[in-house]
Each structure stands twice: as C-alpha cells, then as structure tokens.
Amino acid sequence: MNKETETFNNSYIIGISFISALGGYLFGFDFAVISGALPFLRTQFMLDPVWEGFLTGSLALGCIVGCLLAGKLADRYGRKPGLMLAALIFAVSSIGIALSSGLTLFVVMRFAAGIGVGMASMLCPMYIAEVSPAKVRGRNVAINQLTVVIGILVTNLVNYFLADTGPDAWRWMFGLGTVPSVIFLIGVVWLPESPRWLLKDGQDAKAKQVLNKIGSDTFVENTTAAIRKSLTGNTKQSYKDVFHKSVRPAVAVGITLAVFQQFCGINVVFNYTSTIFESVGANLDRQLFETVAIGIVNLVFTILAMWQVDKLGRRPLMLIGSLGLSIVYIILAFMLQNHYPAGMVSIFVLLAISMYAISLAPVTWVLISEIFPNKIRGVASSVAIVSLWGAYFILVFTFPILAKKLGAYGPFYLYAVICFLGFLFVLRKVKETKGQTLEELEDNLIRH
C-alpha cells in the first residue's frame, strides 16, 4: 500500500452524500407523518387498537419487501438504479395515500410507501459508506440520519399547521410527500455509481473515474488495491453466504443491533406521541406541539452524534445511549402511571429522545453499513435491515394493544429491561470500527 498522504475532495464527497441522504428525508417523512395524522385517521376509519397498530405498522411490512428487493437490485444493477426506484415509489405512494377512499386502499398505499422506505433505508447508508474515505465515513453515514430527523421535524411542523384545516387535513399531510420525492429523484440522476460496486462488476475504468473525483492518486491506488483484494474469489452473492461461519459473528451483531434499535421502544414515542400525552390529559394542540418539540431535540442531538461518531467512537455512544434510555424509561413509566402533569412528562420524553438520537439512531446505521465484507455487503445489509423493520412492525403493532390492557405506562417498563440487555450486548460483543477502511474492518472483524 502506498504510504504517501491521501487527500480528498471533501466538498464533492459531502455533496454526493447529502443527495443520497435525501432518501433519509423521505424515510423521516413517512415515519413521522402518521403521528400527526392518527387523531384524524381514528375518526375517518373508526380504528380500534388492533387496526390502529396494523395501519401504523403496515409501513414496516412494506419496508421488509423493499429491503429484500433492494439487496438483490443493488448487487445486480448497482446502488444508483435502486435509489431512483425508491424515489419513484415514494412519489406515487404519497399521492395514493392522500387520495385513499377507504381503509383497505390506505393500508395498501402505506405498504407501498414502506417498499420505498425499506429500499432507501438500506441503500442510502450503504452508498454513502462506499463513497466515503475511512476518516469521515461515520460522519457521512450519519448525514443520512440527519436528513431522517430533518424529515421528521419538518413533517411534524407541517402537521401542526395543517391540523386546523379540517377533517381532511391528513390527506394534505400525506400528499405533500410528493415534493421531496421528486427532488430526490432529480438528485439521484446526478449521482455517480458506487466505485466498489463498479469494481465488483468489472467496470474498472468507471470506478477509477469516480475515485479520482473523490480523492488523490494515492487514495485511488490504495482504495482500488484494497477493494480488489477483498473481492478475490466468488463475487456472486446469495443469502446462503450471509450465514457462512466466517461471517456469522458479524451478521449476528448486525441483526441484534438492528432489532435492538427498534425494541428499545423509542419509535413508540415518535409514532404514538398523541396516545402518550392524551393519557395525561393533553389536548390535541398540545399533543401535536409535543411532536414538534420531539423533532427539534431529535435534530440537535443527531448533530451532536455526527460530531462525535468519528471522535468518541461508535461503541461509547451505544453504551451511553442504551443505559441512559433504560434509566429514563423507568422514570417516565412511573410518571405516566401516576398521572404527572404533561409538562413534566414532556421533559423525560425529550430526554429519552436525546439519548436515542445521540446513540442508537445514527450509530446502528453506521455499524450496519460498515461491519459486513464487500462481497456480501448488499445481501447482509438487507438481512439486518429486514430484521430491523420486522422488529419495528412488532413494536408499533403491539403498543396500542398493550397500552389498552396495561395503560400507556406499562410497555415502558418492558422497554427499560430491553435497553439494559442491549447495554450488556454492546459491552460484550460490539467492537470499535472508527478510523478503519471497510477493507481493514473486513480483515480485523471477519478474518481474525
């Protein structure tokens, strides 16, 4: 390997990372829009707790299909076509949901939106990881999470202002998703293909062109050599390869972290803000205001995570977040159980959001995008992220049912236990990955 100093075209790297990360904005939109729309949808479709959970969770079922589709598409045709298809699905499904005449059509269209979300949730972090130099990879992949939380915040603000426009406000809430979808689609047209995929596909000249735009000749030489070394042998990927004993430990860590990111329970706070605050007597205006406050705190602490992920590292942030959430949940559950005022409950809800935003939210995506070997990154990422969306469906489907039987506070005691178990898992099984190239990680995590 050439030991001369590598230099990078940082403005270009950040530019293509941000364009790719617009998929995260759409993910944030579809994720958050349901929180503002649910009070209207309960009336429109006369939802019981089971249907409320299924309607909310139908996005996750689509996400599972989207991940499986994206894994195969990304490995066969490249990362860029998959991103374009995700943008197109987002645009069509946003219009479809807004025009839904009945519950069945609404759920089908939300499932379709989930296919787009699932594709973007897998392809955006993977693409950014593959075009980013090791020194800034954590920060750049976290840009995807930044656009997710900007999507959540903007959507919550729009929901808040649309809430007074009448019973059809929910149609505008969903329909406006078409605008960022079209912007994302136009942006993806200008993106280069991933140089790692191009080399794997035998398109060496195109790969070199892309790498030359990213960094110096030394960087191009070192990166090309490292990628070629990692691709020796069979380059055709299948799901069977994901469970080969040589990569099984990395895949087990990826799947566990993905499931933990959902079972930690925070997405209940995002999706059912209105239910939680209604349980302590807050009116609709206060419920929607809380979604905006959640969005602002989420954004601030995600920026803090981006600043620290390549400095402090992935592992310390995960440890702080998981243990912190466990403690905050116990206090929050106690306050909900004893009907503390909405203002006091809000403080601990926002504290839980801050813990999640600085740790599990961005860092899980960073780790999933970097711990798998080049040869199986596409299919291995899809397995981990399918697991994540499966866990998300279980979480949001069960919450309204559990909340009706146990009270809104009951599930939070369970989430506190899960967060403590997650803390122990990270402590024992997760290794630090900051500052290493994807190929060095492959050597260190897989081959040893």
Steps between C-alpha positions, in 0.01 A plus 500: 500500500627850408587683822490852350239733646152457358298815429127527435252719314287561810241729338428236231478217758261699722296604193437146375443380859229765553328419169494129587385583854188673364361145509532534877280812488224295334550227760456767771190638326318165475606412850375825661192582295296227671542665843320818389248314285388234753251720692324568165530141373343361818186700417515451122535119514359435853816315608513256793842432667574201273431694177684805633807283560470326163446826307810651666706183457401436137787734403744253660358202307565693178849585628581129532405445134698812400816379678487158335441662162778757552758240604460308174465813282806666656722198438379431146446848352683735740406733783379791280206325317369382838505856638310626194233231536459582872440868415239409238313269741498777765343749259225265374410366847474853651234591242330161548469541878369858469226386261402184695125454520498219756711322762606213269638732231673712767678195648600372152648840409679531837643153437622625158657805668676253728661331197659836413604564862650150527702542182629843605575388858735235363649668193566854629734410792669227292561736207643772727728249678632382163587848368646637828866484614549322836577819697158655432286193432322508837413868462385456140278197570355699791398767243233246400369502858517881501270515196270245667458727804464813282223308318337419835525862626373665178214247476400560864500878442288462184260266686470755782402782260269278292311368804251791500405463132217253561437122505684446169825649636655150495470488118721809467741361762565192286465660155775756562750211506499517119713819505816362669457173303534682167798706628672176610434335162657794313799498740569128454529547121820700567658250742795283389475122546679351803868436407497181707206364301660607169820309582299196607313520167828522303453866399851603604528815284171645635601413856830686456315806363278513811792443741700778326218742578500388866874517577864519396692247284635340819146454632387351165795258494459387863121468482502308170761254630311445827164448325651252250658303783167481683320379185728206424311175448128473434326838462146367448302555817223288643320494834674167574836687503370732774485207743842353416693435822772755407253791494241368745632700802480831306151415370382403851622837635335687210163327546503540880583872479227551237235325714619680814471841328125431469425296814660778708149649461573858396299477178190461711571855622537622139192321361265521799583840649129588498405178688768553767410865569126434476547257791610792723218730383670703223269641228560451124688831461738403785543148354607641162721763667684218678577335164671825392703519823603136449612584145716794616675301778548210260675732250730667755625171647543338158736786406687436827527130407641589155767711672597220738459176300849522344658653814355326804414192291202273434524276808506770775198676346302173487584424864400849622173491303381153597568539875362856500177392331449220751515745792284769333229246407457387862446862608268569204289189567465601868387853401244373247371246753445773760357759257768765539427826310567497124783755542698270731434194282623704201842557664566127531357419156745755353784358711427152358500644145838669562653174629379314192597773251863511617545123500274223369337708223808596294763256630301183420479608134873584496593157640266310264653685202858409595530166683422271205760386240491658150397172336179464699430858613182529290325183613637515858376859539158397370478212754588737789259771386217253431547394863481867604171558318355172628578618853348843424174338383477290819572809713241736347237229449512388864514843669130604463395151618741503798411861585128410511563202729779639721459877464732720289774464766515116507706434185773742614603273788552224241704732274720594799595132548573458126727810503701360792543167318609698192761680711644164610507375138690806373742473793585138417460462123543831314852603394606856413513572123595870477791606278538171311429448129224254409771260381701532826181429696447193286848377593461584871140392561455207260832335434631499855 
